[in-house]
Amino acid sequence: MGYFMLKTIVTVALVLAISTIARRSTLLGGILASVPLVSVLAMIWLYAETRDIARIEAFSMSVFWLVIPSLVLFVSLPVLLRAGLGFYTSLAVAIALTAVAYSMLIVLLGWAGIRL
């Protein structure tokens, strides 16, 4: 239970720090959010728990491929906001578009023989 709490505290602290910094500087907040800190933390936690290098490799490749459709959110959200949709509506539509992009990429990768 203590290890789970440590993971939770570190992860929450990271998200809170990025959101606090982003209020002062969107550039610095964006830089910190774009660095794959959460992925690195996940790899550290996964390795600490399993010591399984093959699992880390597979996780890393999955993150690589899935970054591509995640970009849909960051492109569509500002477009929708500029179009005059409210924040929550824009966010919901951007998330839905991103989910579609994830699904499409997973299907395309499957056709190419790449399994995530």
C-alpha positions in Angstrom: 0.0 0.0 0.0 2.9 2.4 0.8 4.4 1.9 -2.7 1.0 2.6 -4.3 0.7 5.8 -2.3 4.2 6.9 -3.3 3.3 6.4 -7.0 0.1 8.3 -6.5 1.7 11.2 -4.7 4.5 11.6 -7.2 2.1 11.5 -10.2 -0.4 13.9 -8.7 2.5 16.3 -7.7 3.7 16.3 -11.2 0.3 17.1 -12.7 -0.3 19.8 -10.1 3.1 21.3 -10.7 2.6 21.5 -14.5 -0.8 23.0 -14.2 0.5 25.6 -11.7 3.4 26.5 -13.9 1.1 26.7 -17.0 -0.9 29.4 -15.3 2.2 31.6 -15.1 3.7 30.6 -18.5 1.9 28.6 -21.1 5.2 28.0 -22.9 6.9 26.5 -19.9 3.8 24.5 -18.9 3.6 23.2 -22.5 7.3 22.2 -22.5 6.9 20.4 -19.2 3.6 18.7 -20.3 5.1 17.7 -23.7 8.2 16.0 -22.1 7.1 12.4 -21.6 7.5 12.6 -17.8 4.4 10.5 -17.2 5.6 7.8 -19.6 9.0 7.8 -18.0 7.5 7.5 -14.5 5.3 4.7 -15.8 8.3 2.9 -17.2 10.2 3.4 -13.9 7.2 2.0 -11.9 6.7 -0.9 -14.4 10.4 -1.8 -14.2 10.5 -1.5 -10.4 7.5 -3.8 -10.2 8.3 -6.4 -12.8 12.0 -6.1 -13.8 10.7 -7.2 -17.2 12.8 -5.5 -20.0 10.6 -7.0 -22.8 7.5 -5.4 -21.2 9.3 -2.0 -21.0 10.3 -2.3 -24.6 6.7 -3.2 -25.7 5.3 -0.3 -23.5 7.8 2.1 -25.1 6.8 1.1 -28.6 3.1 1.4 -27.8 3.7 4.9 -26.4 5.6 5.8 -29.6 2.8 4.7 -31.9 0.0 6.1 -29.8 1.6 9.6 -29.6 0.6 10.0 -33.2 -3.2 9.9 -32.8 -2.9 11.8 -29.5 -1.8 14.9 -31.5 -5.4 15.0 -32.9 -6.5 16.4 -29.5 -3.9 19.2 -29.5 -4.8 20.2 -33.1 -8.6 19.9 -32.9 -9.1 21.6 -29.5 -7.8 25.0 -30.5 -9.6 24.8 -33.9 -12.9 24.1 -32.1 -12.4 26.8 -29.5 -11.6 29.4 -32.3 -14.8 28.2 -34.0 -16.7 29.5 -31.0 -17.6 26.2 -29.3 -17.5 26.3 -25.6 -14.6 24.8 -23.7 -16.3 21.6 -22.5 -18.0 21.0 -25.8 -14.7 21.5 -27.7 -12.9 19.3 -25.2 -15.5 16.5 -25.6 -15.4 16.7 -29.4 -11.6 16.8 -29.4 -11.5 13.7 -27.1 -14.0 11.9 -29.4 -11.9 12.7 -32.5 -8.8 11.5 -30.7 -10.6 8.2 -29.8 -11.5 7.8 -33.4 -7.8 8.5 -34.4 -6.6 5.9 -31.9 -9.0 3.3 -33.2 -8.0 4.0 -36.8 -4.3 3.8 -36.0 -4.7 0.5 -34.1 -6.6 -1.0 -37.1 -4.0 0.4 -39.6 -1.1 -1.0 -37.5 -2.9 -4.4 -37.3 -3.1 -4.5 -41.1 0.6 -3.7 -41.2 1.3 -6.6 -38.8 2.2 -4.4 -35.8 0.5 -5.4 -32.6 0.4 -3.1 -29.6 
